[in-house]
Amino acid sequence: TRKLFERLVAFGPEGEATGRRSHRSALSNGDQHTDVDAVIDRWTTARLLTADVDPRTRVPVVRVAHEALLSTWPRLRDWLDEDREIILALDHLREASLSWVDLGRDEGALYRGLRLEAALDLVEARGAEISVDEREFVDASSALRQREEQAAADQQRRPSAS
C-alpha cells in the first residue's frame, strides 16, 4: 500500500503533495502485477483510489480519489515525508522512461553519467518498485555506457597514425 500510494503522488513547487494519475501498468513490475492489482482493487472499493480508463489513450489509469487524503491521513503523510527523496527520484525516472518510449527508444534520451549512477542505485535499493519500462530504460542506459566505454578502450588500443 505504501509503495502504491507513493507512486500516485507528486510534489508541487512548494513541496506540497498532490495526487497524480498513473498508468496501472506502471504501478508494478511484471513480478508483482497480481499483488498490486489486489491492493488497487481493495483501495478502490474503499473509495480512496479511482481506477478507470483514460478516454484519449484507452489506457487503464489509477489516481488518489481525494486530494485531502494526502494531508489528512497521518500515516500516509509520514510515509511521504520519510520517502520524499525516493519519490522524487522515482518520478524523474518515470518521466525519463516515458519520454524515451515516446521518442521511439532514442539513445539520445538515455541517462548518462551521474543520472545513470543515481538510477542504478535506485534500482538496487527499490528494484521491486521499478516498472518494466523504467527497468528497460535503465538497462538500455547501462548498455549504452558499456558500449561507449568499450569503444573508448578500443580506440586507446589502436596505434595512432603518424
C-alpha positions in Angstrom: 0.0 0.0 0.0 2.8 2.4 0.9 4.6 1.9 -2.3 1.4 2.2 -4.4 0.4 5.5 -2.8 3.9 6.8 -3.2 3.7 6.2 -6.9 0.4 8.2 -7.1 1.9 11.3 -5.6 3.9 14.2 -7.0 5.3 17.2 -5.1 4.4 20.7 -6.1 6.8 23.7 -6.3 6.2 24.5 -2.6 6.8 20.8 -1.6 3.1 20.0 -1.2 1.9 16.5 -2.0 -0.6 16.3 -4.9 -2.2 13.4 -6.5 -1.3 12.2 -9.9 -2.8 9.8 -12.4 -0.6 6.8 -13.3 -1.0 4.1 -15.8 -2.0 1.0 -14.0 0.8 -1.0 -15.7 3.4 1.5 -14.4 2.5 0.8 -10.8 4.2 -2.6 -10.6 6.9 -4.6 -12.2 5.9 -7.8 -14.0 6.6 -9.9 -11.0 4.1 -8.2 -8.7 1.3 -7.4 -11.1 -1.3 -9.6 -9.3 -0.4 -8.2 -5.8 -0.7 -4.6 -7.0 -4.0 -5.2 -8.7 -5.4 -6.7 -5.4 -4.2 -3.6 -3.5 -5.7 -1.2 -6.1 -9.0 -3.1 -6.1 -9.1 -3.0 -2.3 -8.5 0.7 -2.1 -10.8 1.4 -5.0 -13.6 -0.4 -3.2 -12.9 1.7 -0.1 -13.2 4.8 -2.5 -9.7 6.1 -1.7 -8.5 5.4 -5.2 -10.2 5.6 -8.5 -9.5 3.3 -11.4 -10.8 4.0 -14.8 -9.7 4.2 -18.5 -8.2 7.4 -20.0 -10.7 8.2 -22.7 -8.0 9.6 -25.0 -5.5 6.8 -24.8 -7.8 4.0 -23.6 -5.1 3.1 -21.0 -6.2 2.0 -17.5 -5.3 4.7 -15.0 -5.4 5.0 -11.2 -5.4 8.1 -9.0 -6.0 9.1 -5.5 -9.7 9.8 -5.1 -9.5 12.7 -2.8 -6.6 15.3 -2.6 -7.5 15.8 1.0 -6.4 12.3 1.8 -2.8 13.3 1.2 -2.8 15.8 4.0 -5.3 14.3 6.4 -4.2 10.7 6.6 -1.4 10.8 9.2 0.3 7.5 8.2 0.3 8.5 4.5 1.7 11.9 5.3 4.5 10.3 7.4 5.3 7.8 4.5 5.5 10.7 2.1 7.8 12.8 4.4 10.1 9.8 5.0 10.4 8.8 1.4 10.3 12.3 -0.3 13.7 11.9 -2.0 13.0 8.4 -3.3 9.6 9.5 -4.6 11.2 12.4 -6.4 13.9 10.1 -7.9 11.2 7.6 -9.0 9.2 10.4 -10.5 12.3 11.6 -12.5 12.9 8.1 -13.7 9.3 7.6 -14.7 9.3 10.8 -16.7 12.6 10.0 -18.4 11.5 6.4 -19.3 8.1 7.7 -20.7 10.0 10.3 -22.8 12.4 7.6 -24.0 9.4 5.4 -25.1 7.6 8.3 -26.7 10.8 9.1 -28.7 11.0 5.6 -30.1 13.6 4.5 -27.6 16.1 7.0 -28.9 19.6 6.6 -27.4 19.8 10.4 -27.0 17.1 10.2 -24.3 19.0 7.7 -22.2 20.7 8.5 -18.9 24.4 9.0 -18.7 26.9 10.0 -16.0 25.6 10.9 -12.6 22.0 10.4 -13.6 22.7 6.9 -14.6 24.6 6.2 -11.4 21.7 7.5 -9.4 19.2 5.4 -11.4 21.3 2.3 -10.9 21.4 3.0 -7.1 17.6 3.5 -7.2 17.1 0.2 -9.0 19.3 -1.6 -6.5 17.6 0.0 -3.5 14.0 -0.1 -4.7 14.0 -2.6 -7.6 10.6 -4.0 -6.7 9.1 -0.6 -7.4 10.6 -0.1 -10.8 8.2 -0.7 -13.7 9.1 -2.8 -16.7 9.6 0.3 -18.9 11.7 2.0 -16.3 13.9 -1.1 -15.9 14.3 -1.3 -19.7 15.3 2.4 -19.7 17.9 1.9 -17.0 19.2 -1.3 -18.7 19.4 0.4 -22.1 21.3 3.4 -20.4 23.7 1.0 -18.8 24.3 -1.0 -22.0 25.0 2.3 -23.9 27.6 3.2 -21.3 29.2 -0.2 -21.7 29.3 0.2 -25.5 30.8 3.7 -25.2 33.4 2.5 -22.7 34.3 -0.4 -24.9 34.6 1.9 -28.0 36.9 4.2 -26.0 39.0 1.3 -24.8 39.3 0.0 -28.4 40.3 3.5 -29.6 43.1 3.6 -26.9 44.5 0.2 -28.0 44.7 1.2 -31.7 48.1 2.5 -32.7 47.9 6.2 -33.7 48.6 7.0 -37.3 51.7 9.3 -37.5 
